Amino acid sequence: MSESISESALPDKLKKLWLRAVAAVEMKNHGYAISILQNVLREEPAFLEGRQVLRACSLKKAREAGPKKGLVISQGAMGIKGKIKKDPKNAMLEIEKRLESEPKSVELNEMLFEAAKLAGLPDTAAFALTTIRENHEENTKSLHKLAEHYMIQGQIEMAAEVYTEIVKRDPSDGDASKAARDASAKHSMAQGGWDGGGDFRSKMRNQGEAAELEQAGRSGMTMEQMEQQEATLGAKYAEDPNNIDVVRRLADLSERMEKWEQAHSYYAWAFSLSSSDTALQNKVEQVADKMRQAQLTTLETEIATDGPDVEEKKALLAQLRGEATETRITEARARVDRNPTYSRTSACEEQPFASFEIHAHSWQMLSQERYVRHCRHPLQRCDFRDALDGQFQERRSIQSGNCL
């Protein structure tokens, strides 16, 4: 099986077990949920959503148990490596058992990555490395593997995002910087319908434009350099406002300059010019969230300074926070609909309110509709737990680990 399957595709027997696991999660009985989910994955290893919830339960359980002393990998785990090539699916089961107590283990997750690839489960393989990505900020070696995996799978825009993240973590990584530019260029070529031979530079109008694109893609530009780029791109945009490449670059530049309204406008226009590019659609939503957060921050500052109309501003702040939460839920559902394996940490990158994913659209439990959301931000997590009848209650942020 080459693709992950959804809850609706599970046999009735496994679907019942899945719902039991969901009920256990809601009762915060993570140990019981883990045992059920391991049985579900034994029968259906392609059920990615179940594996994601299993990992979240293991992370929660590990946090409650506190840090472990001694070896990260228990004795005998190394013996699994020899089984991966012979029987990758069975090896995945053994790896999962050990991940229960060491869910953040780099070595175990890399073993899961290799086994899932051989088992024909590329989405699960990507998820294994994503766990490392979110829990080991210093680890860029595994991120290189993840980006290369996305490239092989033809998920070029996702590869570009991972390479860009590597550069942010390690600005001295020249290979990642070049790979990020190449992947972004390849994605642009695919979106623009450029085919035929030749490299990216030969597709550009001239060498000067290619050099400008490379400069625009550089991370770490000063504000003055970005303003110069903005002026150059602005002139090109005035000549041809329908040039999607220029609009994309202006949107990205505006975002890096934290001109949120301007960035949102450019991203929205780029999306309208594209052929329903989901990466651009995600960007429109992400930047809109940053705009809302900027508004909330401004209000919080005004309230903290005890200025005029404090009580009215507090009421407005509460209202806007509620609207922002509902909007995030709606957008997260839409992102999962567009891409069931969506797990972009970039969706909540650098946002004081970490974004979330909805792992299941609806789980019917005792005739009540409930939703569980799973935060993935590498630096800042939040625990969103829904009340009954679709009423949502935002809980305090916590600073490490995934949460259920």
C-alpha positions as CSV (number, residue, x, y, z in Angstrom):
1,M,0.0,0.0,0.0
2,S,1.5,3.3,-1.1
3,E,-1.0,5.7,0.5
4,S,-2.3,6.3,4.0
5,I,-5.9,5.5,4.6
6,S,-8.5,7.4,6.5
7,E,-10.9,6.4,9.3
8,S,-13.7,5.9,6.9
9,A,-11.7,3.2,5.1
10,L,-11.1,1.1,8.2
11,P,-12.9,-2.2,8.5
12,D,-15.8,-2.1,11.0
13,K,-13.8,-4.1,13.6
14,L,-10.9,-1.7,13.5
15,K,-13.2,1.3,13.4
16,K,-14.7,0.2,16.7
17,L,-11.3,-0.2,18.2
18,W,-10.4,3.3,16.9
19,L,-13.4,4.9,18.6
20,R,-12.5,3.1,21.8
21,A,-9.0,4.7,21.6
22,V,-10.6,8.1,21.0
23,A,-12.8,7.6,24.0
24,A,-9.7,6.6,26.1
25,V,-7.9,9.8,24.9
26,E,-10.8,12.0,25.9
27,M,-10.7,10.3,29.4
28,K,-7.0,11.0,29.4
29,N,-6.3,7.2,29.7
30,H,-3.3,7.4,27.4
31,G,-1.9,4.0,28.3
32,Y,-5.1,2.2,27.3
33,A,-5.3,4.3,24.1
34,I,-1.8,3.3,23.2
35,S,-2.5,-0.4,23.6
36,I,-5.6,-0.2,21.4
37,L,-3.9,1.9,18.7
38,Q,-0.9,-0.5,18.5
39,N,-3.4,-3.3,17.8
40,V,-5.1,-1.2,15.1
41,L,-1.8,-0.5,13.5
42,R,-0.9,-4.2,13.6
43,E,-3.8,-4.8,11.3
44,E,-3.6,-1.6,9.3
45,P,-0.2,0.0,9.3
46,A,-1.3,2.6,6.7
47,F,-3.7,4.2,9.1
48,L,-1.6,7.4,9.5
49,E,-4.1,9.3,11.7
50,G,-4.1,6.5,14.2
51,R,-0.3,6.6,14.3
52,Q,-0.3,10.3,14.8
53,V,-2.6,10.0,17.8
54,L,-0.6,7.1,19.1
55,R,2.6,9.2,19.0
56,A,0.8,12.1,20.7
57,C,-0.4,9.8,23.5
58,S,3.2,8.5,23.9
59,L,4.6,12.0,24.1
60,K,2.0,12.9,26.7
61,K,2.7,9.8,28.8
62,A,6.4,10.4,28.6
63,R,6.0,14.0,29.8
64,E,4.0,12.8,32.8
65,A,6.6,10.2,33.6
66,G,9.4,12.8,33.5
67,P,12.9,12.5,32.0
68,K,14.5,9.1,31.9
69,K,18.0,8.3,33.0
70,G,20.3,6.0,31.1
71,L,20.3,4.9,27.5
72,V,17.9,6.5,25.1
73,I,17.5,3.2,23.2
74,S,16.7,0.1,25.3
75,Q,18.8,-3.0,24.9
76,G,17.7,-5.1,22.0
77,A,16.3,-2.3,19.9
78,M,19.4,-2.4,17.7
79,G,18.5,-5.9,16.7
80,I,15.4,-4.5,14.9
81,K,17.7,-2.9,12.3
82,G,18.5,-6.4,10.9
83,K,14.8,-7.1,10.5
84,I,13.8,-4.0,8.6
85,K,14.8,-5.2,5.2
86,K,13.5,-8.7,5.7
87,D,10.1,-7.8,7.2
88,P,9.6,-4.0,7.4
89,K,5.9,-4.1,8.6
90,N,6.7,-6.4,11.4
91,A,9.8,-4.3,12.3
92,M,7.5,-1.2,12.4
93,L,5.4,-2.9,15.1
94,E,8.5,-3.6,17.2
95,I,9.7,0.0,16.7
96,E,6.3,1.3,17.8
97,K,6.5,-0.7,21.0
98,R,9.8,1.0,21.9
99,L,8.6,4.4,20.8
100,E,5.9,4.1,23.5
101,S,8.6,4.9,26.1
102,E,10.9,6.9,24.0
103,P,8.7,8.7,21.4
104,K,11.3,11.4,20.8
105,S,14.1,9.0,20.0
106,V,16.0,10.1,16.9
107,E,17.3,6.6,16.3
108,L,14.0,4.9,16.7
109,N,12.2,7.4,14.5
110,E,14.8,7.1,11.8
111,M,14.4,3.3,11.9
112,L,10.6,3.8,11.5
113,F,11.4,6.0,8.5
114,E,13.4,3.3,6.8
115,A,10.9,0.5,7.6
116,A,8.0,2.6,6.4
117,K,9.7,3.4,3.1
118,L,10.4,-0.3,2.5
119,A,6.8,-1.1,3.4
120,G,5.5,1.3,0.8
121,L,4.2,3.8,3.3
122,P,5.8,7.2,2.3
123,D,3.4,9.3,4.4
124,T,4.3,7.3,7.5
125,A,8.0,7.6,6.6
126,A,7.6,11.4,6.5
127,F,5.7,11.4,9.8
128,A,8.6,9.6,11.5
129,L,11.0,12.3,10.5
130,T,8.5,15.0,11.3
131,T,8.5,13.8,14.9
132,I,12.3,14.4,15.0
133,R,11.8,17.7,13.3
134,E,9.4,18.9,16.0
135,N,11.3,17.6,19.0
136,H,15.0,18.1,18.1
137,E,15.7,21.7,17.0
138,E,19.4,21.1,16.7
139,N,19.0,18.0,14.4
140,T,19.3,19.1,10.8
141,K,20.6,15.7,9.5
142,S,17.1,14.2,9.8
143,L,15.6,17.3,8.1
144,H,17.9,16.7,5.1
145,K,16.5,13.2,4.9
146,L,12.9,14.5,5.2
147,A,13.5,17.1,2.4
148,E,15.1,14.5,0.1
149,H,12.1,12.1,0.8
150,Y,9.7,14.8,-0.2
151,M,11.7,15.5,-3.4
152,I,11.6,11.8,-4.3
153,Q,7.8,11.8,-3.7
154,G,7.3,14.8,-5.9
155,Q,6.2,17.0,-3.0
156,I,8.6,19.8,-4.1
157,E,7.0,22.7,-2.2
158,M,7.2,20.7,1.1
159,A,10.8,19.9,0.4
160,A,11.5,23.6,-0.2
161,E,9.9,24.5,3.2
162,V,12.0,21.9,5.0
163,Y,15.3,23.1,3.3
164,T,14.3,26.7,4.3
165,E,13.8,25.6,7.9
166,I,17.3,23.9,7.9
167,V,18.8,27.2,6.8
168,K,17.0,29.0,9.6
169,R,18.3,26.5,12.1
170,D,21.8,26.5,10.6
171,P,22.6,29.5,8.4
172,S,26.0,28.0,7.6
173,D,24.4,25.0,5.8
174,G,25.3,26.0,2.2
175,D,23.9,22.7,0.8
176,A,20.5,23.4,2.3
177,S,20.5,27.0,1.1
178,K,21.2,25.9,-2.5
179,A,18.7,23.0,-2.3
180,A,16.0,25.4,-1.0
181,R,16.5,27.7,-4.0
182,D,16.6,24.8,-6.4
183,A,13.4,23.3,-4.9
184,S,11.6,26.6,-5.0
185,A,12.6,27.1,-8.6
186,K,11.5,23.6,-9.5
187,H,8.1,24.2,-7.9
188,S,7.7,27.5,-9.6
189,M,8.5,25.9,-13.0
190,A,6.0,23.2,-12.3
191,Q,3.3,25.7,-11.3
192,G,4.1,27.8,-14.3
193,G,3.9,24.9,-16.7
194,W,7.5,25.2,-17.9
195,D,8.6,22.0,-19.5
196,G,11.4,20.9,-21.8
197,G,15.2,20.7,-21.2
198,G,17.6,23.1,-19.7
199,D,18.1,24.3,-16.1
200,F,16.2,27.0,-14.3
201,R,18.6,29.8,-15.3
202,S,18.0,29.0,-19.0
203,K,14.3,29.5,-18.5
204,M,14.7,33.0,-17.1
205,R,14.7,36.1,-19.4
206,N,18.3,36.8,-18.6
207,Q,21.1,36.1,-16.1
208,G,20.4,39.4,-14.2
209,E,16.8,38.2,-13.4
210,A,18.1,34.9,-12.2
211,A,20.6,36.7,-9.9
212,E,17.8,38.8,-8.5
213,L,15.7,35.7,-7.7
214,E,18.7,34.2,-5.9
215,Q,19.1,37.4,-3.9
216,A,15.4,37.5,-3.1
217,G,15.6,33.9,-1.8
218,R,18.5,34.6,0.5
219,S,17.7,34.4,4.2
220,G,19.2,36.9,6.6
221,M,18.9,40.0,4.4
222,T,19.0,43.3,6.2
223,M,16.0,45.6,6.3
224,E,17.7,47.9,3.8
225,Q,18.4,45.1,1.4
226,M,14.8,43.9,1.6
227,E,13.5,47.5,1.0
228,Q,15.8,47.6,-2.1
229,Q,14.3,44.3,-3.3
230,E,10.8,45.6,-2.6
231,A,11.4,48.6,-4.8
232,T,12.8,46.5,-7.6
233,L,10.0,44.0,-7.5
234,G,7.5,46.8,-7.1
235,A,8.6,48.3,-10.4
236,K,8.2,44.9,-12.1
237,Y,4.8,44.5,-10.5
238,A,3.7,47.9,-11.9
239,E,4.7,46.8,-15.4
240,D,2.8,43.5,-15.1
241,P,0.7,42.8,-12.0
242,N,-0.3,39.4,-13.4
243,N,3.3,38.0,-13.2
244,I,2.7,35.4,-10.6
245,D,6.5,34.9,-9.9
246,V,6.8,38.6,-9.0
247,V,3.7,38.6,-6.9
248,R,5.0,35.5,-5.0
249,R,8.3,37.2,-4.3
250,L,6.6,40.4,-3.2
251,A,4.4,38.4,-0.9
252,D,7.3,36.5,0.6
253,L,9.3,39.7,1.1
254,S,6.4,41.5,2.7
255,E,5.9,38.6,5.1
256,R,9.6,38.7,6.1
257,M,9.3,42.4,6.7
258,E,6.2,41.7,8.8
259,K,4.0,43.9,6.7
260,W,1.1,41.5,7.3
261,E,-1.7,43.3,5.4
262,Q,0.5,43.8,2.4
263,A,1.7,40.2,2.5
264,H,-1.9,39.0,2.8
265,S,-2.9,41.0,-0.2
266,Y,-0.1,39.7,-2.4
267,Y,-0.6,36.1,-1.4
268,A,-4.3,36.3,-2.1
269,W,-3.6,37.8,-5.5
270,A,-1.0,35.1,-6.2
271,F,-3.4,32.4,-5.3
272,S,-6.1,33.9,-7.6
273,L,-3.5,33.9,-10.4
274,S,-2.5,30.3,-9.8
275,S,-4.3,27.1,-10.6
276,S,-5.6,26.7,-7.1
277,D,-2.1,26.3,-5.6
278,T,-2.7,24.8,-2.1
279,A,0.7,26.1,-0.9
280,L,-0.4,29.6,-1.7
281,Q,-3.9,29.0,-0.2
282,N,-2.2,27.9,3.1
283,K,0.0,31.0,3.0
284,V,-3.1,33.2,2.7
285,E,-4.6,31.6,5.8
286,Q,-1.3,31.7,7.7
287,V,-0.7,35.4,7.1
288,A,-4.3,36.2,7.9
289,D,-3.7,34.6,11.3
290,K,-0.6,36.7,11.8
291,M,-2.7,39.8,11.0
292,R,-5.2,38.8,13.6
293,Q,-2.4,38.1,16.1
294,A,-0.9,41.6,15.5
295,Q,-4.3,43.1,16.2
296,L,-4.5,41.1,19.5
297,T,-1.0,42.1,20.5
298,T,-1.8,45.8,19.9
299,L,-4.9,45.5,22.1
300,E,-3.1,43.6,24.8
301,T,-0.4,46.4,24.9
302,E,-3.1,49.1,25.2
303,I,-4.8,47.2,28.0
304,A,-1.5,46.7,29.8
305,T,-0.7,50.4,29.7
306,D,-4.1,51.1,31.4
307,G,-5.2,53.5,28.8
308,P,-8.7,54.8,28.1
309,D,-11.6,52.5,27.5
310,V,-9.8,49.5,29.1
311,E,-13.0,47.5,29.8
312,E,-14.2,47.9,26.3
313,K,-10.9,46.8,24.9
314,K,-10.9,43.8,27.2
315,A,-14.3,42.8,25.9
316,L,-13.1,43.3,22.3
317,L,-10.0,41.3,23.0
318,A,-12.1,38.3,24.3
319,Q,-14.3,38.5,21.3
320,L,-11.4,38.6,18.8
321,R,-9.7,35.7,20.5
322,G,-12.8,33.6,20.2
323,E,-13.3,34.5,16.6
324,A,-9.6,33.7,15.9
325,T,-10.0,30.3,17.5
326,E,-13.0,29.5,15.4
327,T,-11.3,30.7,12.3
328,R,-8.3,28.5,13.0
329,I,-10.5,25.5,13.4
330,T,-12.3,26.1,10.2
331,E,-9.1,26.7,8.3
332,A,-7.5,23.6,9.8
333,R,-10.4,21.5,8.7
334,A,-10.1,22.9,5.2
335,R,-6.3,22.1,5.1
336,V,-6.9,18.5,6.2
337,D,-9.6,18.2,3.5
338,R,-7.1,19.5,0.9
339,N,-4.3,17.3,2.2
340,P,-5.0,14.5,4.7
341,T,-1.3,14.2,5.5
342,Y,-0.9,17.9,6.2
343,S,1.5,18.4,9.1
344,R,3.3,21.6,8.4
345,T,5.1,23.1,11.3
346,S,5.4,26.2,9.2
347,A,1.6,26.7,9.5
348,C,2.2,27.9,13.1
349,E,5.8,29.1,12.8
350,E,6.6,32.2,14.9
351,Q,3.0,32.7,16.0
352,P,2.4,33.4,19.7
353,F,-0.8,31.3,19.5
354,A,0.4,28.0,18.1
355,S,-1.8,26.6,15.3
356,F,-3.3,23.2,15.4
357,E,-4.4,20.3,13.2
358,I,-7.7,18.5,13.4
359,H,-7.0,14.8,13.4
360,A,-10.5,13.7,12.8
361,H,-13.5,15.7,11.4
362,S,-15.9,14.1,13.7
363,W,-15.9,11.3,16.2
364,Q,-19.3,10.3,17.4
365,M,-19.0,9.5,21.1
366,L,-22.2,9.0,23.1
367,S,-24.1,11.0,20.5
368,Q,-21.8,14.0,21.2
369,E,-19.6,15.5,18.5
370,R,-16.1,16.1,19.7
371,Y,-12.9,17.1,18.1
372,V,-9.3,16.5,19.1
373,R,-6.6,18.8,17.8
374,H,-2.9,18.1,17.8
375,C,-0.4,21.0,17.9
376,R,2.9,20.6,16.1
377,H,4.8,23.8,16.6
378,P,8.5,23.0,17.4
379,L,8.8,25.7,20.0
380,Q,5.4,26.5,21.3
381,R,2.5,24.1,21.8
382,C,-1.0,24.6,22.9
383,D,-3.7,22.3,24.3
384,F,-7.1,22.8,22.7
385,R,-9.7,20.7,24.3
386,D,-13.3,20.9,23.2
387,A,-16.3,21.0,25.4
388,L,-19.5,19.2,24.5
389,D,-21.8,20.2,21.7
390,G,-19.0,21.8,19.6
391,Q,-18.2,24.5,22.1
392,F,-14.4,25.1,22.2
393,Q,-12.3,26.2,25.1
394,E,-8.8,27.4,24.7
395,R,-6.4,26.2,27.4
396,R,-3.1,27.6,28.4
397,S,-0.1,27.2,26.2
398,I,2.6,24.8,27.2
399,Q,6.2,25.2,26.0
400,S,7.2,21.7,24.9
401,G,6.0,18.4,23.4
402,N,2.9,17.6,21.4
403,C,-0.4,17.4,23.3
404,L,-3.8,15.8,23.4
